[in-house]
Amino acid sequence: MKKKFYLIGGIALLAFAIMVLALARRAAERERHEQLHYEQEETELIVSNLIDARIVLFKAGKNLADTTRLTAFNGERMWLRRGNYFLRVEQHSGSFFFIPVALFGYRSGPDEGGAFIVTLRPLPRTYPARLFAHLPEFVYIPSGIFLFGDRLNPREPHYLWRTSYFISPFEVTNAEFREFLDDPSGYNDEANWTKAGKRWKGARSSQVTALLKSEDAEYERFGQADQPVVWVNWFEANAYCQWLTKKIGNGRWLFSLPTEAEWEKAARGPDNLDYGLSMSISDNETSWYNWKKNPSAVVTVIGMRDSFTAYRPNRFGLYHVAGNTVEWTQSINRPFNKEQPFAEDDRNHDDTAGLRVARGGSWYSASVALLHLSYRDAFQPEHSSQDIGFRIVARILP
């Protein structure tokens, strides 16, 4: 009996020793893998595919054409080295969208354990109304995390979550702004203006290029119907959005200027590019952008028709996020960094006093540095010039 007991005990001890050894080996293997992830500066991408979509992962490069498909991605998770990546998500209907994945080191993601988690949700079924039927459809920017801030400043870039929104692929045109000027419920309606805007309007006259007539000397350069409206100040751009919400929002859509975060997420595209279409502006890439200071140029701001034929959009579908016109944003000029992240606070309220941020550079920019998407101009809201315009965003109302 004792022998049997000792035998059973010996077998149990052996099994326990084998189990302990197996656990130790697994722990050592995990530690080895973790050390490798650390040495290679990797972060784990985890995708929650709630819509059973087809997913393809790409590594972004120096421009839109310089991309590499990562065939090893299984659609669920993958460890990735620092760099810019994006997901192309195709639904069963054939419609697709893009998700940016920007990584900058070992376990650098914003989620638990330093992972970067993406949750896929279906595309919206309805899109915002448009002022004119011929205008291009708004571009949908999915909800999710993106990396915000100047990559050249190590203290500034930080992850932000933004709910989904829509943005115009092109700047607001003279034709659209003329509709606002001519509508009795438009430019002259006090209800569309902030308090400070009313004071400015009561003391000043508008200089917007939508007022130019075909016989005016500057009409060819600035006043054509499909050219972006310029010489527009922030008060006027904001009032236009207020009017548009009442005009075509139908109680379902709110139109406004984009916040700095919304502008930058859309402008960088899923590739997370620094200039909209590329990471730099080389001699070969100069023609992709409408810039270089030349006050007497025959061609100044590029109209919508020529943009669609002679220029290219970013991967989201936006034209001229760098160059053409500097674009007003909704945001007051306040600093932000990793310790003080950008916030959807009163900096984005209509009546907050201060300089308003404008982004993107223009046809009038003397240096490519002004076209860098993180570059921030800031002006008094009453400021206007021959190279500043705006584009709009739309959000569905609850």
N, C-alpha and C positions, 0 to 999 in steps of 0.2 A: 504493500500500500504506500509505504514511504517512497519507494522507488518511483512509483507512478506519480506521486505528488511532486517529487523533485523533477521528474521529466516534464510534467505540465508547466511547472514553474520555470524550468530552463527554457522551454519553447516560448513562453510569454516574455521572458527577459530578452530572448533573441529577437522576437517580433518587435518589442519595444525599441531595442537598439537599432534595428533596421529602420523603423519609423523615424527615430531621432536623426539617423544618418541621412535619410531621404529629405527630411525637413531642413537639415543643415545644408545639404546640397542645393535645395531649392532657394534657400536664403542666399547662399553664395552666388547662385546664378542670377538672382534678382539684383544683388549688389553689383555683380559684374556688368549687367545690362544698364543699371543706373549710372555706373561710372562711365560707361560708353556714351550714354545720353548726355552726361555732363561734359565730357571731353569734346563731343561733337556739337555742343550747344543746341540741343534738341528740345522741342516742345511737342506734346502729344495733341494732335487734332482728333476730336471726337465728334461724330456727326449723329444727331438724332433725327432720323428720316421719318417724320410723322405722315408724310404724304406719299410714301412709296415711290419716290421719284428716281429717275436715272441720274447718277451723280458722277461727274468727271472732275478730277483734281488737276490743276495746272500750277506750275511754277512760273511766276511772272519774270520778265527780264527787263531789258533797257528800253523797250518800246512795245507797242501793241503786237507787233509781229514776232517778237522775241519771247515766245512762250514754249514751255515743255510740258507735255502731258505725263503725269506720273502714273504709269500703268500698274504699279504695285499696290496702289490704293484699293482697298476692298470695299469702299463705300461706307465704312463705319469708323475706322480709326487708323492713324498712322503717325509715327514719330517723324518730325520734320526739323531740319536744320534752320537756323535763322535765315530770314528772307521773306519775300512777298509771294503769296500764293492766292489762288482764288478757286472757288467751286463753280462749275456750271451745272445748274440744276434744271432738268427737263421733266416736266409733268407729262402724264399720259396723253393730255390734249395736244402735246407738241410744243406748247409755250414753254419758255425757259427764262431763267434769271440768274444773276451772279451774286456770289457772296465773297467779300474780301476776307483774307486770312493773313494778317501781317504779324510776323514773329521776330523777336529780337534777342533771343538768348535761351539759356537752359531753363526749362519750366517757366517761361516768361508769360504764359497766358493769363487771362483775368479770372479764370475759374478755379475751383478747388484743386489743390495740388499743382497749381501752375499750368493746368491744361487749357486748351482753347476749345470750347464746346460750341457747336453750331446746332441750332434747332431749326429744322426746315418747316415752313408753313406754306399753304397754298397761295398762289397769286390772287389778287382781288378780282372780283367778277365785274366790278364797275370802275370806270376811270373818270377823272374830272371832266366837266363840261369845258368847251373851248369857246372863246369869244367869236371866232370865225370858223366856219366849217373847214376851210383850207389849211388851217394851222395844224402842225404836227401834234400827235397825241403826247400827253405828258409821259415822262419817264418814271417808272416805279422803282423806288429805292427800298429794298427789303429791310425789315427790322434786324437789328443785331449789333454786334460789337465792331468797331473799327478803331484804327490807331490815329489819334488826332495830335497835330502839332509838328513843329519843325524838326526833322530828323537830324539836322546838323547841330542842334542844341540838345545835348544828352539829358538835360533836366526837363525838357518840355514834352516830348511825346508821351501820351498816356491813352489808355483804352477808354472809350466812351460807348455806352449803349444808346442807340436811338431807335425809337419806334419807326415803323414804315411811313413813308410819305411819297408824294409825287413832286417832280420838278420839271419845269419847262426845258426842252432841249435847246432852246434858243432864247436870246435876250428879247424883252418886250420891244416890239417894233413901233415905228412912227404911226402906222395904220391903226394899231391897237390903241396907242395913246391918244390919237385924234378922236377915236370913238369916245374916250373919256372926256376930252375937251368939249366935244359937241353935245354930249348928253346933258339935258337940263338937270339930271340927278347926279351928274358927274363932278367935274372940276369945281364948279361954282356952288356945289352943295356943301354947306358948312359941316354937315353930319359926317363927311368923309375925312375930316381933318383933325389932327391933334390940337390941343390948346396952343402949343408953340407954333404949329403949322398955320393956324388961323392968324396968329399975329404976323408971321412972315408974309402970308398971302395978302393981308390987309395993307402992308407997307411996300411990297415989291411986285414986279410983273414977271411972269414966267419967261424963260428963255428957251424952253424945250424946242428941239428941232422938229417936232410934230407940227409946230406953227408955221414952218416954212412953206411958201407957195412955189409952184413950178417956175415962176419967173424970177425968184430970188437967186442971187449970185451963189449962195451956198447950198442950194437945193440938191444939185448933183452929188455933192460930197456928203451931205448929211440928211437931207430931207425926204429921200425917196421912201415910198410906202413900206418896203420890206426891210429897210435898214433899221438897226437898233436905234431907239430914241436916245439921244444924249443931251447934254446941258440940262439934265433933270436932277433936281436935288432930292434928298432923302424924304423930306416932307411930301413932295409930289409923288414919289414912288410909293410911299406908304398909303397916301390917299387913293391912289389908283387901285391898290389891293383892297382897300375898304369898299370902294365902288364895285369892283369886280365880284366880290363876295355877294353883294346885294343883287348885282345884275344877272349873274349866271350861277351863283352858288345854290339857289333853290332850297335853302335851308339845310343842305346836305354837305356843302363844301366850304371850307374856309381857305381863302387865298391870302398869302402874305409874302414878305421878303423872307429868304432863308436865313436862319441863324448861322453864325460862323461854322458851327459843327455840321449843320445840314449842308451848307455850301461846300465845305472841304470834303466831306464823305462822298458827295456826288461828283465833285471835280476830280478827285484822285482816281475815281473809278475802282473797280474790283482789283485792278493791278497795283493800286497804291502808288501811282506814278507821281513824280514831283512837278511835272509840267503838263499834266493832262494827257498827253500822248506819248511822253517819253520821260526818261530819268534825267536827261540833259538836252540841251539844244545845240547840236553840232551843225556843221555846215550842211550836212545832208538833211537835217531835220528842220532847218530854218523856215522852209517854205510851208511847213505844216501850221505855222502860227502867223497871225496878222499882227505884226509889231514892227518897230523901228521908228524912232521919232523923225517925222518929216512934215512940218506944219503946212507946206504947200503941196503935199501929195494930192494927185487927182483921185486916187483911191484911198479912202480913209476907213470908215467902218464898213464891214462887208455885210451885204444884205442876206436875207434868208435864202433866196434862190441861188445865189452864187455860192453860199456856204454849203448847200446840199450837193452841189455839183463839183466844186473845186477844193473843198476841205473835208476833213474826216472827223467823226465824233469819237469820244472816248468809248470804252466798252459798255458803259451804261447807256450811251446814246446822246451825250451832251456835246454840243459844238461850242468852241471858243471859250472854254473855261480859262484858258491862258491866251491873252491877246484879245483883239477886237475892241471890247470895252471893259474898263474897270467896272465891277458890279457891286452895288450897294448890298449890304446884309442888314439883318434886323438888329444886330448886336452892338451894344456900347463897347467902346475900346477899354477892356480890362485885361490885366495880365493873367496868364494861367500857366500851370506846370504840373508835374506829378504830385507835388504837395498841395497845390490848390487847383484841382481839375476844373475845366470848363463846366459850367452849370447852367441849366435852364431856369435861371432866376430872373430878377428884375432887369438884368442887362438886356433882356430881349423884350421888355415892355415898351409900348409905344410912347409913353409919357416920361420915361426915364431921361434925365438930362445928361448930356455928354457927347463926346465925339462918336460918330457911327463908323463902323469898320467897313471898308470896301476891299474887295479881293480881285486878283486875277490878271492885273496888267492890261495893256491896251495897244491899239495901233500907234499910239503916241509915246509908248515907253521907249526910253533911250537905252535901257540896259535890260538884258535877259533876266537879271536878278529880280526885276519887278514882276516877271511872269512866274516866278517860283510860287507854287500854290500856297505855301505857308507864309508868304510875304503879306503883311498887313498894312494897308493904308488906313488912315483915320482922318475924318473931316468933320467939321461942323455940319449939322444936318441941312443948313441952308446953302451949303457949297454946291456949285455945279460947274461943269467944264465940258469941253468938246470931246472928252473921251470917257465920260462916266455915264453908265446906264444901269440896268438891273434885269434880273430874271426872277421868276416867281415860283413859289412852292404851293402845293395844295394838300390839305389834310381833310379827311372825312370827319364830319362832326358826329359826336355821340348821339 
